Amino acid sequence: MIVWATIVVEQLHGHWSAWFKNEPEIGFGGEWPSQAIERLLDARDRELYNTNEVYTIEDQARDGHLEFRIRVVGGDDEFPRPSMN
């Protein structure tokens, strides 16, 4: 079974912060979105996530705000598999 988690990344005053959508109180920052996401995953058990399956949720992207789906190892479907358009 496949589970997808949503990571939200936002920019405020030139600094990016990343958090899991279902846990907004736990976030990590960086100079770039990728750095904030890496720090977030490093703070969690990285082996719980398949970092080869990360997809942008394009309809949620706007200036200073990005959302990604990342595959979680094990569990039930939380989200449908993203299209590969």
VENDA-V481860 format. One record per residue. N is the residue number from 1. RES is the residue in one letter. SS is DSSP state (A for helix, B for strand, O for the rest). PHI is phi in radians with two decimals (NA if undefined). NEAR is the number of other ideal C-beta (glycine too) atoms within 8 Angstrom. Layout:
n=N res=RES ss=SS phi=PHI near=NEAR
n=N res=RES ss=SS phi=PHI near=NEAR
This chain:
n=1 res=M ss=O phi=NA near=6
n=2 res=I ss=B phi=-2.02 near=8
n=3 res=V ss=B phi=-2.12 near=12
n=4 res=W ss=B phi=-2.02 near=13
n=5 res=A ss=B phi=-1.87 near=12
n=6 res=T ss=B phi=-1.82 near=12
n=7 res=I ss=B phi=-1.88 near=14
n=8 res=V ss=B phi=-1.80 near=12
n=9 res=V ss=B phi=-2.28 near=14
n=10 res=E ss=B phi=-2.31 near=9
n=11 res=Q ss=B phi=-1.84 near=10
n=12 res=L ss=B phi=-2.45 near=7
n=13 res=H ss=O phi=0.99 near=3
n=14 res=G ss=O phi=1.35 near=4
n=15 res=H ss=B phi=-2.14 near=9
n=16 res=W ss=B phi=-1.74 near=13
n=17 res=S ss=B phi=-2.19 near=12
n=18 res=A ss=B phi=-2.22 near=15
n=19 res=W ss=B phi=-2.71 near=13
n=20 res=F ss=B phi=-1.35 near=11
n=21 res=K ss=O phi=-0.97 near=10
n=22 res=N ss=O phi=-1.46 near=6
n=23 res=E ss=O phi=-2.40 near=7
n=24 res=P ss=O phi=-1.16 near=9
n=25 res=E ss=O phi=-1.36 near=5
n=26 res=I ss=O phi=-2.04 near=8
n=27 res=G ss=B phi=-2.34 near=10
n=28 res=F ss=B phi=-2.38 near=12
n=29 res=G ss=B phi=-1.95 near=9
n=30 res=G ss=B phi=-3.05 near=14
n=31 res=E ss=O phi=-1.29 near=5
n=32 res=W ss=O phi=-2.28 near=7
n=33 res=P ss=A phi=-0.97 near=11
n=34 res=S ss=A phi=-1.10 near=7
n=35 res=Q ss=A phi=-1.17 near=10
n=36 res=A ss=A phi=-1.11 near=16
n=37 res=I ss=A phi=-1.14 near=13
n=38 res=E ss=A phi=-1.03 near=9
n=39 res=R ss=A phi=-1.16 near=12
n=40 res=L ss=A phi=-1.08 near=14
n=41 res=L ss=A phi=-1.18 near=10
n=42 res=D ss=A phi=-1.12 near=8
n=43 res=A ss=A phi=-1.32 near=7
n=44 res=R ss=O phi=-1.74 near=8
n=45 res=D ss=O phi=-1.42 near=4
n=46 res=R ss=A phi=-0.95 near=8
n=47 res=E ss=A phi=-1.18 near=5
n=48 res=L ss=A phi=-1.33 near=7
n=49 res=Y ss=B phi=-2.15 near=12
n=50 res=N ss=B phi=-1.61 near=8
n=51 res=T ss=B phi=-1.27 near=8
n=52 res=N ss=B phi=-1.47 near=4
n=53 res=E ss=B phi=-2.15 near=7
n=54 res=V ss=B phi=-2.17 near=8
n=55 res=Y ss=B phi=-2.24 near=8
n=56 res=T ss=B phi=-1.29 near=7
n=57 res=I ss=O phi=-1.60 near=11
n=58 res=E ss=A phi=-1.09 near=5
n=59 res=D ss=A phi=-1.29 near=4
n=60 res=Q ss=A phi=-1.81 near=8
n=61 res=A ss=O phi=-1.37 near=9
n=62 res=R ss=B phi=-2.67 near=5
n=63 res=D ss=O phi=-1.00 near=3
n=64 res=G ss=O phi=1.36 near=6
n=65 res=H ss=B phi=-2.51 near=11
n=66 res=L ss=B phi=-2.33 near=10
n=67 res=E ss=B phi=-2.34 near=13
n=68 res=F ss=B phi=-2.29 near=12
n=69 res=R ss=B phi=-1.87 near=13
n=70 res=I ss=B phi=-2.19 near=13
n=71 res=R ss=B phi=-1.29 near=11
n=72 res=V ss=B phi=-1.75 near=13
n=73 res=V ss=B phi=-1.32 near=9
n=74 res=G ss=O phi=1.51 near=5
n=75 res=G ss=O phi=1.69 near=8
n=76 res=D ss=O phi=-1.67 near=5
n=77 res=D ss=O phi=-1.10 near=8
n=78 res=E ss=O phi=-1.72 near=8
n=79 res=F ss=O phi=-2.35 near=8
n=80 res=P ss=O phi=-1.18 near=4
n=81 res=R ss=O phi=-1.06 near=6
n=82 res=P ss=O phi=-1.11 near=9
n=83 res=S ss=O phi=-1.23 near=4
n=84 res=M ss=O phi=-1.80 near=3
n=85 res=N ss=O phi=-1.16 near=2
